Amino acid sequence: MSQQNDAPLEDNQQPPFPTVRDVPASAPLRWVARGLADFKSCPIPSLFYGFCFTGMGLLITFVFEHAYEYTSALTSGFLLLGPFLAMGLYEISRRRELGEGCSLAPTLTVWRRNAGNIGIFAVVLGIVFLVWARASLVIFALFYTNEMPNLSGFLEQVLSLQNAEFLGVYFGIGLIFATIVFAASVVSIPLMLDRNQDAISSMLASVGALTRNPAAMIVWALLIAGLTLLGFLSFHLGLVVTMPIVGHATWHAYRDLVEPLPGR
């Protein structure tokens, strides 16, 4: 993995279009291992972001305790916004890579480094989130035939595959939205933070990483889904650990997938 020892490009520098590299299908396992190493080396700031993910998930579940058509839409939509919310984790990994301290404070305002383009990307993800939330409600209205249960009852129906038509449609449509977000965000925000890359080029590079490395990206997506599922199975509490690991690993995915700039 190439190491970059320079600070991000200045605002007035225009970086070239990113060059995507080929990686083996096993590369995501290495990214997760490095993400775990970052988590262990910088536990306090990493856990801060983990608690943020968990807190928001628990808040959504608590507020909509008896309206799971809203809870599931907001929770899954919240995860669609994960690449934007994990910016601080990317910065922790970048600073650790450069031998800098594991301070939380500098990561809280890292978005200022390329605020305009990160804002554009956030708007794109926000639109996808709103469309998915509406689609989720429509699916519940059309296909959910049982009376809305409590939390344990809802999970029981999902795990026992009751109401199979609803589950098939819901997860099928959800997979489409997840694929769109995944394709656009594989390396987008790390590129914007590290190089001041523009939002369009960053998203195109992410799509290129997906199309050029389909096997590795399938493994990576399955790992993300698996770690997220572990967090959900513990009623969001596991997200305290799993989401920081995914965030750190995403930074290392960027390092492997994108060719470093000449001379850096």
KOLFI-572189 format. One record per residue (C-alpha): x, y, z; residue in three letters. Coordinates in Angstrom, 1 decimal, padded with zeros to 4 digits. Layout:
+--------+--------+--------+------+
!      u !      v !      w ! resn !
+--------+--------+--------+------+
!      X !      Y !      Z !  ALA !
...
+--------+--------+--------+------+
This chain:
+--------+--------+--------+------+
!      u !      v !      w ! resn !
+--------+--------+--------+------+
!  000.0 !  000.0 !  000.0 !  MET !
!  001.4 !  003.4 ! -001.0 !  SER !
!  001.9 !  005.9 !  001.8 !  GLN !
!  001.4 !  009.6 !  001.4 !  GLN !
!  003.4 !  011.8 !  003.6 !  ASN !
!  002.1 !  015.2 !  002.5 !  ASP !
! -000.8 !  017.2 !  003.7 !  ALA !
! -003.9 !  017.4 !  001.5 !  PRO !
! -003.6 !  019.6 ! -001.6 !  LEU !
! -004.3 !  023.3 ! -001.2 !  GLU !
! -007.6 !  024.7 ! -002.4 !  ASP !
! -006.1 !  026.4 ! -005.4 !  ASN !
! -004.6 !  023.2 ! -006.8 !  GLN !
! -006.5 !  021.2 ! -009.3 !  GLN !
! -005.8 !  017.5 ! -008.9 !  PRO !
! -005.9 !  015.3 ! -011.9 !  PRO !
! -008.6 !  012.7 ! -012.4 !  PHE !
! -007.9 !  009.8 ! -010.0 !  PRO !
! -006.3 !  006.6 ! -011.4 !  THR !
! -008.0 !  003.5 ! -010.1 !  VAL !
! -005.9 !  000.4 ! -009.5 !  ARG !
! -006.7 ! -003.3 ! -009.6 !  ASP !
! -006.9 ! -005.1 ! -006.3 !  VAL !
! -007.4 ! -008.8 ! -005.5 !  PRO !
! -010.7 ! -010.1 ! -004.2 !  ALA !
! -009.1 ! -010.7 ! -000.8 !  SER !
! -008.1 ! -007.0 ! -000.4 !  ALA !
! -011.1 ! -006.1 !  001.7 !  PRO !
! -010.0 ! -008.5 !  004.4 !  LEU !
! -006.8 ! -006.5 !  004.6 !  ARG !
! -008.7 ! -003.2 !  004.8 !  TRP !
! -010.7 ! -004.5 !  007.7 !  VAL !
! -007.6 ! -005.7 !  009.5 !  ALA !
! -006.0 ! -002.3 !  009.1 !  ARG !
! -009.3 ! -000.6 !  010.2 !  GLY !
! -009.2 ! -002.7 !  013.4 !  LEU !
! -005.6 ! -001.7 !  014.0 !  ALA !
! -006.6 !  002.0 !  013.6 !  ASP !
! -009.5 !  001.4 !  016.1 !  PHE !
! -007.1 ! -000.2 !  018.6 !  LYS !
! -004.5 !  002.6 !  018.2 !  SER !
! -007.0 !  005.4 !  018.5 !  CYS !
! -009.9 !  004.0 !  020.6 !  PRO !
! -011.2 !  007.2 !  022.2 !  ILE !
! -012.0 !  009.2 !  019.1 !  PRO !
! -013.1 !  006.1 !  017.2 !  SER !
! -015.5 !  005.2 !  020.0 !  LEU !
! -016.9 !  008.8 !  019.9 !  PHE !
! -018.1 !  008.3 !  016.4 !  TYR !
! -019.2 !  004.8 !  017.2 !  GLY !
! -021.4 !  006.1 !  020.0 !  PHE !
! -022.8 !  008.8 !  017.6 !  CYS !
! -023.9 !  006.0 !  015.2 !  PHE !
! -025.4 !  004.0 !  018.0 !  THR !
! -027.1 !  006.9 !  019.7 !  GLY !
! -028.8 !  008.0 !  016.5 !  MET !
! -030.0 !  004.5 !  015.8 !  GLY !
! -031.3 !  004.1 !  019.3 !  LEU !
! -033.0 !  007.5 !  019.2 !  LEU !
! -034.8 !  006.5 !  015.9 !  ILE !
! -035.9 !  003.2 !  017.4 !  THR !
! -037.2 !  004.9 !  020.6 !  PHE !
! -039.0 !  007.7 !  019.0 !  VAL !
! -040.8 !  005.4 !  016.5 !  PHE !
! -041.2 !  002.5 !  018.9 !  GLU !
! -044.5 !  001.3 !  017.5 !  HIS !
! -044.2 !  002.5 !  013.9 !  ALA !
! -041.6 !  000.3 !  012.3 !  TYR !
! -042.5 !  001.4 !  008.8 !  GLU !
! -040.8 !  004.7 !  009.8 !  TYR !
! -038.1 !  003.1 !  011.9 !  THR !
! -036.8 !  000.7 !  009.2 !  SER !
! -036.9 !  003.5 !  006.6 !  ALA !
! -035.0 !  006.0 !  008.8 !  LEU !
! -032.5 !  003.4 !  010.1 !  THR !
! -031.6 !  002.1 !  006.7 !  SER !
! -031.6 !  005.6 !  005.3 !  GLY !
! -029.3 !  006.6 !  008.1 !  PHE !
! -026.9 !  004.0 !  006.9 !  LEU !
! -027.1 !  005.3 !  003.4 !  LEU !
! -025.7 !  008.5 !  004.8 !  LEU !
! -022.9 !  006.6 !  006.6 !  GLY !
! -020.1 !  007.6 !  004.1 !  PRO !
! -020.7 !  011.3 !  005.0 !  PHE !
! -021.1 !  010.7 !  008.7 !  LEU !
! -017.8 !  008.7 !  008.8 !  ALA !
! -015.6 !  011.6 !  007.7 !  MET !
! -014.0 !  012.0 !  011.1 !  GLY !
! -013.0 !  008.3 !  011.0 !  LEU !
! -011.3 !  008.8 !  007.7 !  TYR !
! -009.4 !  011.7 !  009.1 !  GLU !
! -008.3 !  009.7 !  012.2 !  ILE !
! -006.8 !  007.0 !  009.9 !  SER !
! -005.1 !  009.7 !  007.7 !  ARG !
! -003.5 !  011.3 !  010.8 !  ARG !
! -002.4 !  008.0 !  012.2 !  ARG !
! -000.8 !  007.2 !  008.8 !  GLU !
!  001.1 !  010.4 !  008.9 !  LEU !
!  002.3 !  009.7 !  012.5 !  GLY !
!  000.1 !  012.5 !  014.0 !  GLU !
! -001.8 !  012.2 !  017.2 !  GLY !
! -005.1 !  010.5 !  017.7 !  CYS !
! -006.9 !  013.8 !  018.6 !  SER !
! -010.7 !  014.0 !  018.3 !  LEU !
! -010.9 !  017.8 !  017.9 !  ALA !
! -009.3 !  018.1 !  014.4 !  PRO !
! -011.6 !  015.5 !  013.0 !  THR !
! -014.8 !  017.3 !  014.0 !  LEU !
! -014.3 !  020.1 !  011.4 !  THR !
! -012.4 !  018.1 !  008.7 !  VAL !
! -015.3 !  018.8 !  006.3 !  TRP !
! -014.1 !  022.4 !  006.1 !  ARG !
! -011.1 !  021.2 !  004.0 !  ARG !
! -013.3 !  020.8 !  001.0 !  ASN !
! -016.7 !  022.0 !  002.2 !  ALA !
! -018.2 !  022.9 ! -001.2 !  GLY !
! -017.7 !  019.5 ! -002.8 !  ASN !
! -018.5 !  017.6 !  000.3 !  ILE !
! -021.7 !  019.6 !  000.5 !  GLY !
! -022.6 !  018.6 ! -003.0 !  ILE !
! -022.0 !  014.9 ! -002.2 !  PHE !
! -024.0 !  015.3 !  001.0 !  ALA !
! -026.9 !  016.7 ! -001.0 !  VAL !
! -026.7 !  013.8 ! -003.4 !  VAL !
! -026.8 !  011.3 ! -000.6 !  LEU !
! -029.6 !  013.3 !  001.1 !  GLY !
! -031.7 !  013.1 ! -002.0 !  ILE !
! -031.2 !  009.3 ! -002.3 !  VAL !
! -032.1 !  009.1 !  001.4 !  PHE !
! -035.4 !  011.0 !  000.9 !  LEU !
! -036.4 !  009.0 ! -002.1 !  VAL !
! -035.6 !  005.7 ! -000.3 !  TRP !
! -037.6 !  006.8 !  002.8 !  ALA !
! -040.6 !  007.5 !  000.6 !  ARG !
! -040.2 !  004.3 ! -001.3 !  ALA !
! -040.0 !  002.4 !  002.0 !  SER !
! -043.2 !  003.8 !  003.2 !  LEU !
! -045.0 !  003.0 !  000.0 !  VAL !
! -043.7 ! -000.6 !  000.2 !  ILE !
! -045.0 ! -000.9 !  003.7 !  PHE !
! -048.4 !  000.5 !  002.6 !  ALA !
! -048.7 ! -001.9 ! -000.3 !  LEU !
! -047.1 ! -005.1 !  000.9 !  PHE !
! -047.1 ! -005.3 !  004.7 !  TYR !
! -050.2 ! -007.3 !  005.4 !  THR !
! -049.8 ! -008.0 !  009.1 !  ASN !
! -050.6 ! -005.6 !  012.0 !  GLU !
! -047.6 ! -003.6 !  013.0 !  MET !
! -045.9 ! -005.5 !  015.9 !  PRO !
! -043.5 ! -004.4 !  018.6 !  ASN !
! -039.8 ! -004.7 !  018.1 !  LEU !
! -039.4 ! -008.3 !  019.0 !  SER !
! -042.4 ! -009.2 !  016.9 !  GLY !
! -041.1 ! -007.4 !  013.9 !  PHE !
! -037.7 ! -009.0 !  014.1 !  LEU !
! -039.4 ! -012.4 !  014.5 !  GLU !
! -041.3 ! -011.9 !  011.3 !  GLN !
! -038.1 ! -010.9 !  009.5 !  VAL !
! -036.0 ! -013.8 !  010.8 !  LEU !
! -038.8 ! -016.4 !  010.2 !  SER !
! -039.4 ! -015.1 !  006.7 !  LEU !
! -043.1 ! -014.4 !  007.4 !  GLN !
! -044.8 ! -012.1 !  004.9 !  ASN !
! -042.3 ! -013.2 !  002.2 !  ALA !
! -043.7 ! -011.0 ! -000.5 !  GLU !
! -043.1 ! -007.9 !  001.6 !  PHE !
! -039.5 ! -009.0 !  002.5 !  LEU !
! -038.7 ! -009.7 ! -001.1 !  GLY !
! -039.9 ! -006.4 ! -002.4 !  VAL !
! -038.5 ! -004.4 !  000.6 !  TYR !
! -035.0 ! -005.8 !  000.5 !  PHE !
! -034.9 ! -005.9 ! -003.3 !  GLY !
! -035.7 ! -002.2 ! -003.6 !  ILE !
! -033.4 ! -001.5 ! -000.7 !  GLY !
! -030.6 ! -003.3 ! -002.5 !  LEU !
! -031.0 ! -001.0 ! -005.5 !  ILE !
! -030.6 !  002.1 ! -003.4 !  PHE !
! -027.7 !  000.6 ! -001.4 !  ALA !
! -025.9 ! -000.3 ! -004.7 !  THR !
! -026.3 !  003.3 ! -005.9 !  ILE !
! -024.9 !  004.7 ! -002.7 !  VAL !
! -022.1 !  002.1 ! -002.6 !  PHE !
! -021.0 !  002.7 ! -006.2 !  ALA !
! -020.9 !  006.5 ! -005.6 !  ALA !
! -019.1 !  006.5 ! -002.3 !  SER !
! -016.4 !  003.8 ! -002.3 !  VAL !
! -013.6 !  006.4 ! -002.4 !  VAL !
! -015.5 !  009.7 ! -002.8 !  SER !
! -015.1 !  011.4 !  000.5 !  ILE !
! -011.5 !  010.2 !  001.1 !  PRO !
! -010.6 !  011.6 ! -002.3 !  LEU !
! -012.3 !  014.9 ! -001.4 !  MET !
! -010.6 !  015.1 !  002.0 !  LEU !
! -007.1 !  014.0 !  000.8 !  ASP !
! -006.8 !  015.8 ! -002.5 !  ARG !
! -009.5 !  018.4 ! -002.6 !  ASN !
! -011.0 !  016.5 ! -005.5 !  GLN !
! -014.2 !  017.7 ! -006.9 !  ASP !
! -017.4 !  015.8 ! -006.1 !  ALA !
! -018.2 !  014.7 ! -009.6 !  ILE !
! -014.7 !  013.3 ! -010.3 !  SER !
! -014.7 !  011.6 ! -006.9 !  SER !
! -018.0 !  009.8 ! -007.5 !  MET !
! -016.9 !  008.8 ! -011.0 !  LEU !
! -013.7 !  007.4 ! -009.6 !  ALA !
! -015.8 !  005.4 ! -007.1 !  SER !
! -017.9 !  004.0 ! -009.9 !  VAL !
! -014.7 !  003.1 ! -011.7 !  GLY !
! -013.4 !  001.3 ! -008.7 !  ALA !
! -016.5 ! -000.8 ! -008.5 !  LEU !
! -016.6 ! -001.7 ! -012.2 !  THR !
! -012.8 ! -002.4 ! -012.4 !  ARG !
! -012.8 ! -004.5 ! -009.2 !  ASN !
! -016.2 ! -006.3 ! -009.0 !  PRO !
! -015.0 ! -009.3 ! -007.0 !  ALA !
! -013.2 ! -007.2 ! -004.4 !  ALA !
! -016.2 ! -004.8 ! -004.2 !  MET !
! -018.7 ! -007.7 ! -003.7 !  ILE !
! -016.5 ! -008.9 ! -000.8 !  VAL !
! -016.2 ! -005.4 !  000.6 !  TRP !
! -020.0 ! -004.9 !  000.4 !  ALA !
! -020.6 ! -008.2 !  002.1 !  LEU !
! -018.2 ! -007.3 !  004.9 !  LEU !
! -019.9 ! -003.9 !  005.4 !  ILE !
! -023.3 ! -005.6 !  005.5 !  ALA !
! -022.0 ! -008.3 !  007.9 !  GLY !
! -020.5 ! -005.9 !  010.3 !  LEU !
! -023.6 ! -003.7 !  010.2 !  THR !
! -025.8 ! -006.7 !  010.8 !  LEU !
! -023.7 ! -007.6 !  013.9 !  LEU !
! -024.4 ! -004.1 !  015.2 !  GLY !
! -028.2 ! -004.4 !  014.5 !  PHE !
! -028.4 ! -007.8 !  016.1 !  LEU !
! -027.3 ! -006.2 !  019.4 !  SER !
! -030.0 ! -003.6 !  019.1 !  PHE !
! -027.6 ! -001.0 !  017.7 !  HIS !
! -025.1 ! -001.3 !  020.5 !  LEU !
! -022.6 ! -003.3 !  018.4 !  GLY !
! -022.4 ! -000.3 !  016.1 !  LEU !
! -020.2 !  001.4 !  018.7 !  VAL !
! -017.4 ! -000.9 !  017.5 !  VAL !
! -018.4 ! -002.1 !  014.0 !  THR !
! -019.0 !  001.3 !  012.4 !  MET !
! -015.6 !  002.8 !  013.4 !  PRO !
! -013.9 ! -000.3 !  012.0 !  ILE !
! -015.8 !  000.1 !  008.7 !  VAL !
! -015.0 !  003.8 !  008.6 !  GLY !
! -011.3 !  003.2 !  009.2 !  HIS !
! -011.2 !  000.3 !  006.7 !  ALA !
! -012.8 !  002.6 !  004.0 !  THR !
! -009.7 !  004.9 !  004.3 !  TRP !
! -007.5 !  001.9 !  003.6 !  HIS !
! -009.7 !  000.9 !  000.7 !  ALA !
! -009.1 !  004.3 ! -000.8 !  TYR !
! -005.4 !  003.9 ! -000.3 !  ARG !
! -005.4 !  000.6 ! -002.2 !  ASP !
! -007.8 !  001.5 ! -004.9 !  LEU !
! -006.5 !  005.0 ! -006.0 !  VAL !
! -003.1 !  005.6 ! -007.4 !  GLU !
! -001.1 !  008.2 ! -005.4 !  PRO !
! -000.4 !  011.5 ! -007.1 !  LEU !
!  003.1 !  011.7 ! -008.7 !  PRO !
!  005.7 !  012.8 ! -006.3 !  GLY !
!  003.6 !  012.1 ! -003.2 !  ARG !
+--------+--------+--------+------+
